[in-house]
């Protein structure tokens, strides 16, 4: 089933759409750790200052994966949209981080009128 990502928002409504069903909370959870090689590479990047691209890429990949899991969860419920999307991250232990993406799964239809 194809999911229209334009029906995913941090807002609590979608422009020109009417919410006709609320399925409740959906979430995507991913737990990631830094590799030893990544830590060494990032350590070298910290010597020169600026953006630590290895960590940026790791964080972005974790967010994308959590988002996609949330979308899959919504689609399994029969939703075609997700509103109120948020991210949260928690360090579980040194170098191990949980990334959570969550929102409210809904069915939306074009607004009349």
C-alpha positions as CSV (number, residue, x, y, z in Angstrom):
1,X,0.0,0.0,0.0
2,X,1.3,3.4,-1.0
3,X,1.3,6.1,1.7
4,X,1.1,9.7,0.7
5,X,3.8,11.4,2.7
6,X,2.2,14.8,2.1
7,X,-0.5,13.7,4.6
8,X,2.1,13.6,7.4
9,X,2.5,16.8,9.5
10,X,3.6,18.1,12.8
11,X,0.5,20.2,12.8
12,X,-2.9,18.9,14.1
13,X,-4.7,19.4,10.8
14,X,-3.9,19.1,7.1
15,X,-4.8,22.0,4.8
16,X,-7.8,21.4,2.6
17,X,-8.4,18.0,4.2
18,X,-11.0,16.8,6.7
19,X,-10.2,14.2,9.3
20,X,-12.9,11.5,9.1
21,X,-11.3,8.9,11.4
22,X,-8.8,8.9,14.2
23,X,-6.9,5.6,14.9
24,X,-4.8,6.8,17.8
25,X,-1.1,6.9,18.4
26,X,1.4,5.3,16.0
27,X,5.1,5.1,16.5
28,X,8.4,4.0,15.1
29,X,11.2,3.1,17.4
30,X,14.8,2.5,16.4
31,X,17.8,1.8,18.6
32,X,21.2,2.6,17.2
33,X,24.8,2.4,18.5
34,X,27.9,4.1,17.3
35,X,30.5,1.8,15.8
36,X,34.1,1.8,17.0
37,X,35.2,2.9,13.6
38,X,32.6,5.7,13.5
39,X,33.7,6.8,17.0
40,X,37.3,7.0,15.9
41,X,36.4,8.9,12.7
42,X,34.2,11.3,14.6
43,X,37.0,11.8,17.2
44,X,39.3,13.0,14.4
45,X,36.5,15.4,13.1
46,X,36.2,16.9,16.6
47,X,39.9,17.9,16.4
48,X,39.1,20.3,13.6
49,X,35.7,21.6,14.9
50,X,32.5,22.2,13.0
51,X,29.9,19.7,11.9
52,X,30.7,16.1,12.9
53,X,29.3,14.6,9.7
54,X,29.6,10.9,10.9
55,X,27.3,11.6,13.8
56,X,25.0,13.8,11.7
57,X,24.6,11.0,9.2
58,X,24.0,8.4,12.0
59,X,21.3,10.7,13.6
60,X,19.6,11.4,10.3
61,X,19.5,7.7,9.3
62,X,18.0,6.9,12.7
63,X,15.3,9.6,12.3
64,X,14.4,8.4,8.8
65,X,14.2,4.8,9.9
66,X,11.9,5.7,12.9
67,X,9.7,7.9,10.6
68,X,9.4,5.0,8.1
69,X,8.4,2.6,10.9
70,X,5.8,5.0,12.1
71,X,4.4,5.3,8.5
72,X,4.2,1.5,8.3
73,X,2.4,1.3,11.6
74,X,-0.2,3.9,10.4
75,X,-0.7,2.1,7.1
76,X,-1.2,-1.3,8.9
77,X,-4.0,0.4,10.9
78,X,-5.6,1.6,7.6
79,X,-4.7,5.3,8.0
80,X,-3.7,7.5,5.1
81,X,-2.3,10.3,7.3
82,X,-0.4,11.1,10.5
83,X,-0.8,14.4,12.4
84,X,1.0,15.8,15.4
85,X,4.3,14.1,14.4
86,X,7.1,14.4,17.0
87,X,10.5,12.9,17.6
88,X,12.2,12.0,20.8
89,X,15.6,10.5,21.6
90,X,16.9,8.9,24.7
91,X,20.4,7.6,25.5
92,X,19.9,4.1,26.8
93,X,23.6,3.6,27.6
94,X,26.8,5.1,26.5
95,X,26.8,5.1,22.7
96,X,23.3,3.5,22.4
97,X,20.4,5.8,21.6
98,X,16.7,5.2,21.0
99,X,14.9,7.4,18.5
100,X,11.1,7.5,18.6
101,X,8.9,9.1,16.0
102,X,5.2,9.3,16.9
103,X,2.0,10.9,16.0
104,X,-1.8,10.3,15.6
105,X,-2.9,8.1,12.7
106,X,-5.9,9.4,10.8
107,X,-7.9,9.0,7.7
108,X,-8.3,12.2,5.7
109,X,-10.4,13.2,2.7
110,X,-10.4,16.3,0.6
111,X,-12.4,19.1,2.3
112,X,-15.7,20.0,0.7
113,X,-16.3,23.3,-0.5
